[in-house]
């Protein structure tokens, strides 16, 4: 009996009750192409070096089993949502974005604009941090399949919440979402039936957006002067502070996880400009505030109010580039991106540090 590295599957499903493991992973749930997956389980012990007095040189004490924790990381390529017109379905149009719940598990709330069954054109999915999603927990499982039999081994976690890094790590490179997940460990088990394989028929037939034809614009909120910059990489770190809700009446010692604070940071690396074109020095040496707009073909990021936290200059293939960290601030003017109509906008706009927009397109294959 041998478990092959290549025969693995990472599954994900939202929980109806935080911390209650959801085993109901069907074929339609396993429709996300996870890659670069790591999965680790830790069983804490009270003190592995505990000793008691015996009158000799050896007196190791028994360790008491403590909390049971799991961590994982996984990456997906961020493709646009898929729209199928009514003319093709011979019925109602179909709209879908198969990784929307992953973003909810990172504390983001979803607004669908033009994505209902009566909208027969491509819509857009809009996400923003919201406290109502602070405990939108999920169950994850790492499954390995035996090469010589029908046996598989499942390492599950429950009550999980996630941090994410949204990034495009080079020109013409795909936009990716990397998840860092924390949850409580459930019991590992072997079985021979009842698990779905990757459901290729349910995967979105769209291709990942990439960092090209992408506009990055910084607008000084005081002078309204706008500067477009040329970048080779973009990243957004959600900065979620995730904590355990400990509970004595659970096997793992943990009920579930919850996001208690967010500190989002965006990083770009524009070509160094003259101070007349972009006064980066004043931006870091005085209180200067910007609106930031990033528009790729299908991926959009809007930061209504940000401050440059730090700036460094370094060589990049013979050119000098700024590495700029942008810290999101309270949206005191309740500003909205152009792609979010005010009729669909959330009420608590001042507390929203940024918006993420993911458009739909027709199937590509």
Buried (B, 14 or more C-beta within 10 A) or exposed (E): EEBEEEEBBBBBBBBEEBBEBBBEBEBEBBBBBBEEBEBEBEEEEEEEEEEEEEEEEEEEEEBEEBBBBBBBBBBBBBBBBBBBEBEEEEEEBBBBBBBBBBBBBBBBBBBBBBBEEEBBEBBBBBBBBBEEBBBBBBBBBBBBBBEEEEBBBBBBBBBBBBBBBBBBBEEEBBBBBBBBBBBBBBEEEEEEEEBBEBBEEBBBEBBBBBBEEBEBBBBBBEEEEEBEBBBBBBBBBBBBEBEBBEBEEBEBBBBBBBBEEBEBBBBBBBBBBEEEEBBBEEBBEEEBBBBBBBBBBBBBBBBBBBBBBEBEEEEBEEEEBBBBBBBBBEBEEBBBBEBBEEEEBBEEBEBBBBBBBBBBBEEEE
